[in-house]
Amino acid sequence: MPADRFRIGLIQMSATPDPDKNLQHAIEQVREATARGAQVVCLPELFQTQYFCQREDASLFDLAEPVPGPTSSKLSEIAKQLHVVLIASIFEKRAPGIYHNSAVVFDKDGKLLGLYRKMHIPDDPLYYEKFYFTPGDLGFRAFDTGVGRLGTLVCWDQWYPEGARLTALQGAQVLFYPTAIGWHPDEKAEFGQAQHDAWRTIQRAHAIANGVYVAVVNRVGFENGNIRGQCAPGAGLEFWGGSFLSDPFGRVIAEASHDKEEILIGEVDLHVLEDIRRNWPFLRDRRIDSYAPITNRLID
């Protein structure tokens, strides 16, 4: 039976040019997190490689693999071995020419509960994700696990209140956001603080508006998109870390640094969730009879 309280481990890690080394490092970090009491562990977005979307290179589709596949099989084994719920972001090869940025969810017995395919795909300087990823077609999802009902979205999804709402309405008690976000070095001095504050604020707002915990796990370190010795042109990205766990009141109860690898541990207390929803009954007072226009791109 799911418990009223459980502990979350967020693996804030950096990436080397070697995908196999990154996978092994991630597994070691998952082991450490569970040794520290984590019952659910989440890895950052596309943890197995440096952030390759800094350039458009068709040869990098070779990094993708099916689900189930070699990486998901190893993650399933470690989840079963450690008796931990595990959430991981994988570059999924669905079919020739069809690739997704997907989050896989494994239960404590290693069973693959399902996957979420990233719905919102960005296309910005050094974030050329539309070249690589087909938008998700599974919708927003919540999964019943051995600790509770959990939802996961991925990175750019974190800016969209609709995704958080639709996942929470399916009963998710925690929203996980595996992430790869950082500063352009030439923008950091002028915009860096405001960019990070906006990112932190929007996700705390998801927690408040939906009465859920929100767990955000980012990578850390400077990267040029170095994949097997090939770098993207340009200045690269400084991933800002700052992984955190927010409670349904928007209080940040655990937060990582901007500049080093960390295993962040925080507790989810479903009694707190219940109490906050009773006192801030936002879901009760929604005017669902008036929201149909939200499906328009713009109301002219």
C-alpha positions in Angstrom: 0.0 0.0 0.0 1.3 3.5 -0.7 2.5 5.4 2.4 1.3 8.8 3.6 4.9 9.9 3.5 7.7 9.1 1.2 11.1 10.5 0.3 12.2 11.8 -3.1 15.7 11.8 -4.5 16.7 14.2 -7.2 19.9 13.5 -9.0 21.5 16.8 -10.1 24.4 15.7 -12.3 26.8 16.7 -15.0 27.5 14.9 -18.2 30.7 13.8 -20.0 31.1 13.1 -23.7 30.8 9.3 -22.9 27.2 8.1 -22.7 28.2 4.8 -21.1 30.1 6.6 -18.4 27.2 8.9 -17.8 24.8 5.9 -17.4 27.1 4.2 -15.0 27.5 7.4 -13.0 23.7 7.9 -12.9 23.2 4.3 -11.6 25.8 5.0 -8.9 23.9 8.2 -7.9 20.6 6.3 -7.8 22.3 3.8 -5.4 23.5 6.6 -3.2 20.1 8.3 -3.1 18.3 5.1 -2.1 21.0 4.5 0.6 20.0 7.9 1.9 16.4 6.9 2.1 14.9 7.9 -1.2 11.9 5.8 -2.3 11.4 7.7 -5.6 14.4 8.8 -7.6 14.4 11.1 -10.7 17.3 11.8 -13.1 17.7 14.9 -15.3 16.5 15.3 -18.8 18.6 13.3 -21.4 21.0 12.4 -18.6 23.0 9.9 -20.7 24.6 12.4 -22.9 25.7 16.0 -23.0 22.9 18.2 -24.3 23.3 17.4 -28.0 20.5 19.7 -29.2 23.0 22.6 -29.3 23.5 21.7 -33.0 21.5 20.0 -35.8 23.3 16.9 -36.8 21.4 13.9 -38.3 24.1 11.5 -37.1 23.1 12.2 -33.5 19.9 10.3 -34.1 22.1 7.2 -33.5 22.0 8.1 -29.8 18.3 7.2 -29.6 17.1 3.7 -28.7 13.8 2.0 -28.3 11.8 1.5 -25.1 12.2 -1.2 -24.0 15.8 -1.2 -25.0 19.3 -1.5 -23.5 19.2 1.6 -21.2 15.6 1.1 -20.0 16.5 -2.6 -19.3 19.4 -1.5 -17.1 17.3 1.1 -15.3 14.6 -1.5 -14.7 17.2 -3.8 -13.2 18.4 -1.2 -10.8 14.9 -0.2 -9.8 14.1 -3.8 -8.9 17.4 -4.4 -7.2 17.0 -1.3 -5.0 13.2 -1.5 -4.6 12.8 2.1 -5.7 10.5 4.0 -8.1 12.7 5.4 -10.8 12.0 8.2 -13.4 14.4 8.7 -16.2 14.6 10.7 -19.4 15.5 8.8 -22.6 16.0 9.7 -26.2 13.4 7.3 -27.6 13.6 5.8 -31.1 10.0 4.9 -31.9 10.5 4.2 -35.6 12.9 5.3 -38.3 12.5 9.1 -38.5 10.3 9.2 -35.4 12.1 10.1 -32.2 10.8 11.4 -28.8 12.2 13.0 -25.7 10.6 10.6 -23.2 10.4 10.0 -19.5 10.1 6.3 -18.4 8.6 5.3 -15.1 9.6 2.1 -13.3 7.9 0.8 -10.2 9.7 -0.7 -7.2 9.6 -4.2 -8.8 11.3 -2.9 -12.0 8.1 -3.0 -14.0 7.9 -0.4 -16.7 4.7 1.4 -15.8 4.7 3.5 -19.0 6.3 6.5 -20.5 5.5 10.2 -21.1 6.6 11.8 -24.3 7.5 15.5 -24.1 4.6 17.5 -25.4 6.1 21.0 -25.8 9.2 21.1 -28.0 11.3 24.3 -28.0 13.4 25.8 -30.8 15.7 28.4 -29.5 19.4 29.2 -30.1 21.4 26.2 -28.8 18.1 24.4 -27.9 17.2 23.0 -31.4 14.9 20.3 -30.1 12.4 20.5 -33.0 15.1 19.0 -35.2 15.3 15.9 -33.0 12.0 15.3 -31.2 8.5 14.5 -32.5 5.9 16.1 -30.1 4.4 13.6 -27.7 1.1 11.9 -28.6 0.3 10.2 -25.3 -1.1 13.2 -23.6 -0.4 14.1 -20.0 -0.2 11.1 -17.7 -0.1 10.1 -14.1 1.1 6.7 -12.9 0.2 4.6 -9.9 3.4 3.5 -8.2 4.3 1.7 -5.0 4.6 5.0 -3.2 1.8 7.0 -4.7 0.3 8.5 -7.9 3.0 10.4 -9.7 3.1 12.5 -12.9 6.1 13.5 -15.0 6.5 16.1 -17.6 9.8 17.2 -19.3 11.7 20.5 -19.2 9.9 22.9 -21.6 6.6 21.6 -20.4 7.4 23.3 -17.1 6.3 26.7 -18.6 2.8 25.6 -19.4 0.1 25.6 -16.7 -2.1 23.5 -18.8 0.2 20.5 -18.6 0.6 20.7 -14.9 -3.2 21.1 -14.4 -4.1 18.2 -16.6 -1.6 15.9 -14.9 -2.8 17.0 -11.4 -6.4 16.4 -12.4 -5.5 12.8 -13.0 -4.7 12.5 -9.3 -0.9 13.1 -9.4 0.4 13.9 -6.0 3.8 15.0 -7.2 4.8 16.5 -10.6 8.3 15.7 -11.7 10.1 17.8 -14.2 13.4 16.3 -15.5 15.2 19.3 -17.0 18.1 20.6 -19.0 18.1 24.4 -18.8 21.0 26.9 -18.5 22.3 30.2 -19.3 23.9 31.5 -22.5 27.2 32.8 -21.2 26.8 36.1 -23.0 23.4 36.7 -21.5 24.0 35.6 -17.9 25.2 38.9 -16.5 22.2 40.9 -17.8 19.4 38.3 -17.7 20.6 35.3 -15.7 19.1 36.1 -12.4 15.7 37.0 -13.9 15.7 33.9 -16.1 16.3 31.6 -13.1 13.8 33.4 -11.0 11.1 33.1 -13.6 11.8 29.3 -14.0 11.7 28.8 -10.2 8.5 30.9 -9.9 6.5 29.3 -12.6 7.0 25.8 -11.2 6.3 26.9 -7.6 3.1 28.4 -9.0 2.1 24.9 -10.5 2.5 23.5 -7.0 0.2 26.2 -5.5 -2.4 26.3 -8.2 -2.8 22.5 -8.2 -2.2 21.6 -4.6 0.6 19.2 -5.4 4.3 18.8 -4.7 6.6 19.7 -7.6 10.0 18.1 -8.0 12.5 19.7 -10.5 15.8 18.1 -11.4 18.3 19.9 -13.6 21.8 19.1 -14.9 24.8 21.2 -14.0 28.0 22.3 -15.6 29.2 23.9 -18.8 28.6 22.0 -22.0 29.4 22.5 -25.7 27.3 19.5 -26.7 30.3 17.4 -26.8 29.2 14.0 -28.1 32.0 11.6 -28.7 34.5 14.4 -29.4 32.3 16.6 -31.5 31.2 20.0 -30.1 28.6 22.4 -31.2 29.8 25.7 -32.6 29.4 28.7 -30.4 29.8 29.5 -26.7 27.9 26.6 -25.2 25.6 26.6 -22.3 26.1 26.8 -18.5 23.4 24.6 -17.0 22.3 26.2 -13.8 21.4 23.3 -11.6 19.1 24.7 -8.8 17.1 21.5 -8.6 14.3 21.8 -6.0 11.3 20.3 -4.3 8.3 22.5 -3.6 5.3 21.7 -1.3 1.7 22.5 -2.3 2.0 25.9 -0.5 4.9 26.8 -2.8 7.5 26.5 -0.1 10.8 25.2 -1.3 11.7 22.5 1.1 14.9 21.3 -0.6 17.1 23.1 -3.1 20.5 22.4 -4.8 23.3 24.7 -5.8 24.0 26.2 -9.2 27.4 24.8 -9.7 27.9 21.3 -8.4 26.5 17.8 -8.5 24.2 17.0 -5.7 21.7 14.4 -4.5 18.7 16.3 -3.2 16.5 14.5 -0.7 13.1 15.8 0.3 9.9 14.4 1.9 6.4 14.3 0.5 3.7 14.3 3.2 0.2 13.6 1.9 -1.3 15.0 5.1 0.2 18.4 4.2 -1.2 18.1 0.7 -4.7 17.3 2.1 -4.6 20.2 4.6 -3.5 22.7 2.0 -6.2 21.7 -0.4 -8.8 22.0 2.3 -7.8 25.5 3.1 -7.0 26.6 -0.5 -9.7 24.7 -2.5 -8.7 25.9 -5.9 -9.8 22.7 -7.6 -13.2 22.9 -6.0 -13.8 26.4 -7.2 -12.8 26.0 -10.8 -15.4 27.3 -13.3 -15.1 24.4 -15.7 -18.3 25.6 -17.5 -16.4 28.7 -18.6 -13.0 27.3 -19.8 -13.8 26.0 -23.3 -12.0 29.0 -25.0 -8.7 27.8 -23.5 -8.4 25.4 -26.5 -8.0 28.4 -28.9 -4.6 29.6 -29.9 -5.7 33.2 -29.4 -9.1 34.8 -28.6 -9.4 37.5 -31.2 
